[in-house]
C-alpha cells in the first residue's frame, strides 16, 4: 500500500525533535477515522530531560510531554486565550521504543472549514511545576520551583505559536523541511549555568583541585506568564523571594591551562536579576554569589586550600560589562582562572544550542 504522510515535528531548542505523524493512505485524506496522529522522535544535541542528560536520538524511557490543540472553523480564531478543544492536556509517553497516548486524535476531514493550532510543553508530570492556572489556554501562567537537588532539575520547555503551528489543515500544511510538515519550536524557559576552571599561565602552580561549587542566594521559585499577540509569543518570569543554595560537590582536577567543567551536570536555574552589591562577603539575602572551594598545588609537597566568594552581579561578560541578569533560553559559562597570587573570573553568554551541525529527522508513524 502506498503511504503518504503529514508530519508535525516538535522541535525543542536543545535539539529534541518529536514528530507528530498523521498516518493515512493517499486515498484516505478526507476520511478522519483513517488519519490518526502518531509520534516519532529526534534528539541531536545534549538535552537535560527529567533529570537525565539526553544525548541519543530518543527521549529517556518513561518520559512524556503534553500536547494541546485548538480546533476552529475559520482562520485567525486563535488569539492566545482560546481553550484547547482538539487536544487538551494530552500526555504522550515514551517507553524506550514507542510513543503512546489515549484516546487517539484524528485530522478533521473537511479542510476548508476545519483548522488546527498546536502547542505543547515538556516535560509532562514534572513535580517542580507547583501550580498552573489552567493549562488549557496558551496565555495561562504556571509556577515553577527549581529543586535544590541537581539530579531532579528539569529542562522546562514550551512551544512557540507561529504560522508553522497554527491554522493548519491536513492537506494544505506546507511548512518545515518538506510538504506537510508542521514545526512546533520549543524554547528553554530556564537559564543554563556552567562553571569551569583552568590554571593561569603561572609556572608556580602545578595543578589545582576543586572540591565544591555553590550558587548562593539564588531565586528558586517563579511564575511564568505567556502571551500571544500578532503572530508572536512572549514570555516573562516574575521571581518570588525564595533564595536557596545550589551546590555540587565533585572533586575535579584542574591540570593545566585548558578549562575543565567543575560540575557533574549544568545548573538549570530560574531567570533572575543579579545584584552587584559592593560587599560580597556580607552575603546579603538579595546578592547572588558563586562560591568555589579549591586547593592549589605548588610542586609535589606544597598546597594551599581556600575558597573564593564571587558576587555574580559584578562578573563581566564578553562586552566588558557586568552580566545583570540570567535570561531564559540563554547559557552562561563562568570560568575561574587560578593563579599563584590571584583568581580571575570571566563569563560568556552562548547559544544554548552549541552549533553541533544541522538537524536530522527520525520519523514515526505509518
Protein Blocks (a to p, Z undefined) as FASTA:
>chain_A
ZZdddddddddfkopacdddddddfklmmmmklmccddddddfbdcdeehiacfbfcdce
hiacdddddddfbehkagojaccfkbghiacddehjaccddddddddfblklcccddddd
ddehiaklmbdfklmamkbccdddddfblklpccdddddddfklgoiafklgcghjbehi
acdddddfbdcddddddddddfkbnbdcdfbdcdehiafbdcdddddeehiacddddddd
dddddddddddddfblcdcdfbfbdcddddddddddfblmnopaklccddddddddehjk
bccdddddddfklpccfkopacfbdcehiacdddddddfkbccdddddddfbgoiaccdd
ddedZZ
